């Protein structure tokens, strides 16, 4: 019994972080830029680039695992990516890859948050606590990546 209580107490800080509110981006300015998509060896990737052409957001379908990766450039690790849409938001556990310099969260292709991203009204936002979120338009490329993983 003591082990169970200790385990719960040790997990409490990470549970509190996961449940922290994702900021509301309803009135945030959508970043200037555009989405593009390209086939990858294992699926399809959509990239949002700012007006200077720098990648800001990546959505990648990994067909073999039926997962969608949501990533943004990052030079350091963070425990969560904050994903906001007009109808849903969530803190997603994230992993940092120093080789690609990306912070990535993984979702099953059937996750309802992906539907919310595809159908969001006017904007989607992906952020990290303490840094400005990337606010992008939910163009068709978002839907195409999700659908590619559901086939």
N, C-alpha and C positions, 0 to 999 in steps of 0.2 A: 504494500500500500504506500509506504514512504517513497518507493521508487517512482510510482505513478505520480504522486504529488510533486516530487522533484522534477520529473519530466515536464509536467504541465507548467511549472514555474519557469523552467528554463526556456520553454517555447513562448511564453507570454510576450516578451519584447518583440519577437518576430511576428506574432499574431497581431499585435497592436499596430505595427508598421503596415502589415498587409491590409488592415481595416481602416487605415488613415484615409480621410476623405481625399478624393481626387479633385483638384480645383475645377471650378466651372469655367468653361471657355465659350459660353454662349455668345458673348459679345467681343470675343478676341478677334483681332484682325487676322485674316487669312494671309499667310505668307505668299509673296509673289513667287511664282515658279510654275513648274509643270510636272506632270507624271509621265513616265515612259514605261514600257514593259519589254522584257526580253526573255526568250526561252533560256533555261539553264539545263545542265546535264540531267538534273533530277526533277525539273518542273518548270515553274514560271516565276519571274521576279518583277515586281513593279517598284520603281524608284521615283521618289519625289525630289526634284532638284530645285534649289532656289534660283533666283533670277541671275545669279553669277555662275550657275551651272554646277554648284557643289551639291552632292547628295546629302539629303537631310533625313530621309525616311525610307525604309525598305520593307516591303511585304514580299515574302518568299513562300511559294508552295513547294513542299517536299513531298512529291507524289508517293514515294515508297513507304512513308510513315503516315501519310494523310495528315500532315501538320502544316500549319502556317506560322512562319517566323515573322515577328514584328521587331524591327531593329532601327536604331539610330546611331549616328557616329558618337563615339565616346572615347576619351583618353583614359578614363578611370572607371573602376567598377562601381555599381550601385545595386542595392538589393532588389529594386523594383522599377519597372516601367509603368508610368501612369497613363492609361489609355482613356480618353474621354470622347464620347459621341453625344449627339443630341438626345439620345434615349437611354444610354447606359454608360457606365464608367467602372473601371476596375484597376486596382494595383496588381500587376502581374510579376511574379518572380522572374528575375532577369539574371543573365550570365554575361560576363564581359570576356571578349576574345581580344587579347592584345595584338594578335597577328592581323586581324581585320579592322581593329579599332572600332568595334561595334558592341553595343549593349543590346542583347537580344532576349525576347520573351517568346515562348513557344505555346501555341494553342492547337487543340484538335481542330480539324477542318470543320467539324460540326458545332463548334462553340458558338453560342448565340451572340457573343461580343463581335464576332466577325460580321454577322448579319447587321448588327447595329452600326458598324463602321461603313459597310456598303450602302446603307440606307440613311445615314446621318444627314441632317438638314444643314447644308452649307459648310460644314467643317468637321474635321476630326482633329484631335490633339494627342500627341504622344510626348510625355515629359518625364523628367527625373526630378525628384524633390530637390529644391534649392537652385534649379536652373530653369530658364525659360522653356516652355513647351514649344514643340514644332506644331504649328497649326496649319493644316493643309486642307485643300478642298477634297471631298470624297468623289473623285472622278471615277469613270468606268473601270480603270485599271484595278481599283480595289476589288470590285466585284469579280473581275476576271480571274484574279489570283485565287480568291476563295472558291469560285466555281471549278477552277482547274483541279483543286485538291479534293473536290467532292465527286468528281467523275468516277 
